[in-house]
Amino acid sequence: MSAKRQKTSGLSGVELFLTVKNLETLVAKSRKEVELNNKRRERALSGAGIEIPDEDEIELQELENFLSFLKAKLDGPQSYSFSSMAPEHLRKINVVNGGFINLTTDAVSHRLYRHICFLERFVPRKNEVAARLWINAFFYRAAFMLPEESMVLSVEQAVPAVTISDLSTHTLSGYINWTAVRADAATVKRFLKQPALQDLKNDDSALVVSEAKGPDQNLENHVPQAIGEMYGKTTIRGVVTNGRVWIFLILTLNKDGGGSYLQSQEITIMSLSQVSKDSVSVVSAIIAHWIMHSHKELDRDDYFTVEQ
């Protein structure tokens, strides 16, 4: 049995990206220091006709050469995890923001409203587990708005590393927080026993929901992670949320690689420190509708219109 090959680099795609960014900052700072030292040296040796090798300049050149080497590696095939994706990674896989979609209508759901009010009053939002109580409540409501036994909810579904297209060697992997699947009764029953997203048929709907985790609750900063989790089918809808604020997304992939996504403005369920009944109703209605139409483009019967 032959011995296993050792990895030539211990840096993941994200780690390499962060290393390059930090090194760029260091090089820029060092360049300013070298220029300042050069001016001081020139003043001190002015008129003496003496030339002294600039060791700082030599060291800076070596640092810049190393930075160029890392940048070259960064331009090669990379492996990205969903949870670490940033706007730069979307550009790497050639996915761009195609614009915004605007809300058009509403719905009513008094029981869900009362449940959210209960959570807001009695449950501290101090960690991710507590925040999920809000998100799960919307799924509970959406399930009752859909035809009976047509929905199944996959939680923390692991996705192995897969290449993003036949024309790219970049890979995506990680965990999808929630996938709300709508399918026929037989598929739902099978999925409950063995939840595997890769086994779903093309006509099965799957709404991907990504939770904004960590101290940074600016949802805009979590959109790249959500797009990474959604990456797969030609057209797919998704959501990024922290339970209180929701951004709805539609990703469309190109046949030759890359793609674009549309996103809604933030929809918050809070108004003047109070739970908004109208917003709660709207969000639950959108989720139910999007679960049923997760692989379709927007049409005139949707809750959004494309911003012109």
C-alpha positions as CSV (number, residue, x, y, z in Angstrom):
1,M,0.0,0.0,0.0
2,S,1.5,3.3,-1.0
3,A,1.8,6.1,1.5
4,K,-0.7,9.0,1.3
5,R,0.6,12.2,-0.2
6,Q,1.0,15.1,2.2
7,K,-0.8,18.3,1.4
8,T,1.4,20.9,0.0
9,S,-0.5,23.8,1.7
10,G,-2.5,23.9,4.9
11,L,-4.4,27.0,3.9
12,S,-8.0,26.7,2.8
13,G,-9.4,29.1,0.1
14,V,-10.9,31.4,2.7
15,E,-7.7,31.3,4.9
16,L,-5.6,32.1,1.8
17,F,-7.8,35.0,0.9
18,L,-7.6,36.5,4.4
19,T,-3.8,36.0,4.5
20,V,-3.5,37.9,1.2
21,K,-5.7,40.7,2.5
22,N,-3.6,41.0,5.7
23,L,-0.3,40.9,3.8
24,E,-1.5,43.6,1.4
25,T,-2.2,45.8,4.4
26,L,1.3,45.0,5.8
27,V,3.0,45.8,2.5
28,A,1.2,49.1,2.1
29,K,2.2,50.1,5.6
30,S,5.8,49.0,5.0
31,R,6.0,50.9,1.8
32,K,5.0,54.1,3.5
33,E,7.7,53.5,6.2
34,V,10.4,52.8,3.7
35,E,9.5,56.0,1.7
36,L,9.7,58.0,5.0
37,N,13.1,56.4,5.9
38,N,14.4,57.1,2.4
39,K,13.6,60.8,2.8
40,R,15.3,61.0,6.2
41,R,18.4,59.2,4.8
42,E,18.6,61.5,1.8
43,R,18.5,64.6,4.1
44,A,21.2,63.1,6.4
45,L,23.5,62.2,3.6
46,S,22.8,65.3,1.4
47,G,26.0,66.6,-0.1
48,A,28.2,63.8,1.3
49,G,28.2,61.8,-1.9
50,I,27.7,58.6,0.0
51,E,25.4,55.7,-1.2
52,I,24.2,53.2,1.4
53,P,22.4,50.0,0.3
54,D,18.7,50.2,1.4
55,E,18.1,47.0,3.3
56,D,14.5,48.0,4.1
57,E,13.9,48.3,0.4
58,I,15.3,44.9,-0.3
59,E,13.2,43.3,2.5
60,L,10.1,45.1,1.2
61,Q,10.8,43.7,-2.3
62,E,11.0,40.2,-0.9
63,L,7.7,40.7,0.9
64,E,6.0,42.0,-2.3
65,N,7.4,39.0,-4.2
66,F,5.8,36.7,-1.6
67,L,2.5,38.5,-1.9
68,S,2.6,38.1,-5.6
69,F,3.2,34.4,-5.1
70,L,0.2,34.0,-2.8
71,K,-2.0,36.0,-5.2
72,A,-1.1,33.6,-7.9
73,K,-2.3,30.7,-5.7
74,L,-5.4,32.6,-4.9
75,D,-6.3,32.9,-8.6
76,G,-6.1,29.1,-8.9
77,P,-8.8,26.6,-7.8
78,Q,-10.2,27.3,-4.4
79,S,-12.5,25.5,-1.9
80,Y,-15.1,27.8,-0.2
81,S,-17.3,26.9,2.8
82,F,-20.7,28.5,2.9
83,S,-20.2,30.1,6.3
84,S,-17.1,32.0,5.3
85,M,-18.3,33.4,2.0
86,A,-18.0,37.2,1.3
87,P,-18.7,39.4,-1.7
88,E,-15.2,38.7,-3.0
89,H,-16.0,35.0,-3.2
90,L,-19.2,35.6,-5.2
91,R,-17.0,37.6,-7.7
92,K,-14.6,34.6,-7.8
93,I,-17.4,32.3,-8.9
94,N,-18.8,34.9,-11.2
95,V,-22.1,35.6,-9.5
96,V,-23.3,39.2,-9.5
97,N,-26.2,41.1,-7.9
98,G,-28.7,41.6,-10.7
99,G,-30.9,44.1,-8.8
100,F,-33.7,44.3,-6.3
101,I,-37.3,43.0,-6.1
102,N,-40.1,45.0,-4.4
103,L,-43.0,43.8,-2.2
104,T,-46.5,44.1,-3.7
105,T,-49.1,42.6,-1.3
106,D,-49.9,41.1,2.1
107,A,-51.8,38.3,4.0
108,V,-53.2,37.6,7.5
109,S,-52.1,35.2,10.2
110,H,-53.2,36.1,13.7
111,R,-52.0,33.0,15.5
112,L,-48.5,33.4,14.2
113,Y,-48.5,37.0,15.2
114,R,-49.5,36.1,18.8
115,H,-46.8,33.4,18.9
116,I,-44.1,35.9,17.7
117,C,-45.3,38.4,20.3
118,F,-44.9,35.7,23.0
119,L,-41.3,35.0,21.9
120,E,-40.5,38.7,21.8
121,R,-41.8,39.2,25.3
122,F,-40.5,36.1,27.1
123,V,-37.5,34.7,25.2
124,P,-34.1,36.6,25.3
125,R,-32.4,36.7,21.9
126,K,-28.9,36.1,23.2
127,N,-27.7,33.2,21.0
128,E,-28.4,31.4,17.7
129,V,-30.6,28.7,19.4
130,A,-33.0,31.4,20.7
131,A,-33.1,33.1,17.3
132,R,-34.2,29.9,15.6
133,L,-37.4,29.9,17.7
134,W,-38.5,32.9,15.6
135,I,-37.5,31.3,12.3
136,N,-39.1,27.9,13.1
137,A,-42.4,29.6,14.0
138,F,-42.6,30.9,10.4
139,F,-42.0,27.5,9.0
140,Y,-44.8,26.1,11.3
141,R,-47.2,28.6,9.8
142,A,-46.1,28.0,6.2
143,A,-46.6,24.2,6.6
144,F,-50.3,24.8,7.4
145,M,-50.7,27.1,4.4
146,L,-49.5,24.4,2.0
147,P,-51.4,21.3,0.8
148,E,-51.4,18.5,3.4
149,E,-48.4,16.3,3.6
150,S,-46.6,18.1,0.8
151,M,-43.7,19.7,2.8
152,V,-40.7,18.4,4.7
153,L,-38.1,20.5,6.5
154,S,-34.4,19.6,6.3
155,V,-32.3,21.1,9.1
156,E,-28.5,21.5,9.0
157,Q,-28.1,19.5,5.8
158,A,-24.4,18.7,5.1
159,V,-23.3,19.4,1.5
160,P,-20.0,17.8,0.4
161,A,-17.5,19.8,-1.7
162,V,-18.7,20.0,-5.3
163,T,-17.4,22.0,-8.2
164,I,-19.5,25.0,-9.2
165,S,-19.6,24.1,-12.9
166,D,-17.9,22.1,-15.6
167,L,-15.9,25.1,-16.6
168,S,-14.5,25.9,-13.1
169,T,-12.4,24.1,-10.5
170,H,-13.7,26.1,-7.5
171,T,-15.7,24.1,-5.0
172,L,-18.4,24.9,-2.5
173,S,-19.3,23.0,0.7
174,G,-20.8,23.4,4.2
175,Y,-24.1,23.1,5.9
176,I,-27.5,24.5,4.8
177,N,-29.4,25.7,7.8
178,W,-32.9,24.9,6.5
179,T,-34.3,23.5,3.3
180,A,-38.1,23.5,3.0
181,V,-38.9,20.8,0.4
182,R,-42.3,20.6,-1.3
183,A,-42.9,17.3,-3.2
184,D,-45.4,14.5,-3.7
185,A,-46.4,12.4,-0.7
186,A,-44.1,9.5,-1.6
187,T,-41.0,11.8,-1.9
188,V,-41.8,13.5,1.4
189,K,-42.1,10.2,3.1
190,R,-38.8,9.0,1.7
191,F,-37.1,12.3,2.5
192,L,-38.1,12.1,6.1
193,K,-36.4,8.7,6.5
194,Q,-33.3,9.7,4.4
195,P,-32.9,13.4,3.9
196,A,-30.6,13.8,0.9
197,L,-31.0,16.9,-1.2
198,Q,-29.1,15.3,-4.2
199,D,-31.9,12.7,-4.4
200,L,-34.6,15.3,-5.1
201,K,-36.2,15.4,-8.6
202,N,-36.0,18.4,-10.9
203,D,-39.6,19.3,-10.3
204,D,-39.4,19.1,-6.5
205,S,-39.3,22.6,-4.9
206,A,-36.7,23.4,-2.3
207,L,-36.5,26.8,-0.5
208,V,-33.1,27.4,1.1
209,V,-33.1,29.5,4.3
210,S,-29.8,30.7,5.8
211,E,-29.5,32.1,9.3
212,A,-27.4,35.2,10.0
213,K,-25.2,33.9,12.7
214,G,-22.7,35.5,15.0
215,P,-22.5,39.1,16.4
216,D,-22.7,40.7,12.9
217,Q,-26.4,41.0,12.3
218,N,-26.2,43.1,9.2
219,L,-28.0,40.8,6.8
220,E,-26.3,42.3,3.8
221,N,-23.0,40.8,5.0
222,H,-24.6,37.3,5.1
223,V,-26.0,37.4,1.6
224,P,-22.9,35.7,0.0
225,Q,-23.2,32.7,2.4
226,A,-26.9,32.4,1.5
227,I,-26.1,32.5,-2.3
228,G,-23.4,29.8,-1.7
229,E,-25.9,27.6,0.0
230,M,-28.4,28.1,-2.9
231,Y,-25.9,27.4,-5.7
232,G,-27.1,24.4,-7.7
233,K,-30.2,24.5,-9.8
234,T,-30.6,26.9,-12.7
235,T,-33.2,29.0,-10.8
236,I,-33.7,28.8,-7.0
237,R,-35.1,31.0,-4.3
238,G,-33.7,31.5,-0.9
239,V,-33.8,33.6,2.3
240,V,-31.3,35.0,4.7
241,T,-32.7,36.0,8.1
242,N,-32.1,36.4,11.8
243,G,-35.8,35.8,12.6
244,R,-36.6,39.5,12.9
245,V,-35.3,40.8,9.6
246,W,-35.7,38.9,6.3
247,I,-34.1,39.3,2.8
248,F,-35.5,37.2,0.0
249,L,-33.2,36.1,-2.8
250,I,-33.5,34.6,-6.3
251,L,-30.4,33.0,-7.9
252,T,-30.3,32.3,-11.6
253,L,-27.2,30.5,-13.0
254,N,-25.9,30.7,-16.5
255,K,-25.3,27.6,-18.6
256,D,-21.7,28.6,-19.2
257,G,-20.9,29.3,-15.5
258,G,-21.6,32.2,-13.2
259,G,-25.0,33.8,-12.7
260,S,-26.8,36.7,-11.0
261,Y,-29.2,37.1,-8.1
262,L,-32.0,39.4,-7.2
263,Q,-32.7,40.4,-3.6
264,S,-35.5,42.1,-1.8
265,Q,-35.1,45.0,0.6
266,E,-35.0,44.1,4.3
267,I,-38.4,43.2,5.7
268,T,-38.5,43.6,9.4
269,I,-41.3,42.2,11.6
270,M,-40.7,45.0,14.2
271,S,-42.2,48.5,14.1
272,L,-41.4,51.0,16.8
273,S,-40.2,48.2,19.1
274,Q,-43.5,46.3,18.6
275,V,-44.2,43.2,16.5
276,S,-45.9,44.3,13.3
277,K,-48.9,42.0,12.5
278,D,-48.9,43.0,8.9
279,S,-45.2,42.2,8.5
280,V,-45.5,38.8,10.2
281,S,-48.4,38.0,7.9
282,V,-46.5,39.1,4.8
283,V,-43.3,37.1,5.7
284,S,-45.2,33.9,6.4
285,A,-47.3,34.2,3.2
286,I,-44.1,34.8,1.1
287,I,-42.4,31.8,2.6
288,A,-45.3,29.5,1.8
289,H,-45.6,30.8,-1.7
290,W,-41.9,30.6,-2.4
291,I,-41.7,27.0,-1.1
292,M,-44.2,26.1,-3.8
293,H,-42.4,28.1,-6.5
294,S,-38.8,27.9,-5.5
295,H,-37.4,27.0,-8.9
296,K,-39.5,29.5,-10.9
297,E,-38.8,33.0,-12.0
298,L,-40.9,35.9,-10.7
299,D,-44.3,36.3,-12.4
300,R,-47.2,38.8,-12.0
301,D,-48.8,36.6,-9.3
302,D,-45.8,36.8,-7.0
303,Y,-45.3,39.0,-3.9
304,F,-42.5,40.9,-5.6
305,T,-41.8,42.7,-8.8
306,V,-38.4,43.3,-10.3
307,E,-37.1,46.9,-9.7
308,Q,-36.8,48.7,-13.0
